[in-house]
Amino acid sequence: MKAWRTIALHTAVAAGFMFLLQRYGLSATLESSLLWAIVFGGCAAGLAYSQANR
């Protein structure tokens, strides 16, 4: 159960970071920011999953 919590935390933090960076740091549109947040969060989830099952 702890592994899933870690994966969810990594996903949320990575998606939030990317959203804020795109939206406010680079002044991107809302749609673009959300798309990048989803992609970045998915990549972070995959990486966290692979590390948790090592």
Secondary structure, DSSP 8 states (H G I E B T S, - for coil): -HHHHHHHHHHHHHHHHHHHIIIIIS---HHHHHHHHHHHHHHHHHHHHHHHT-
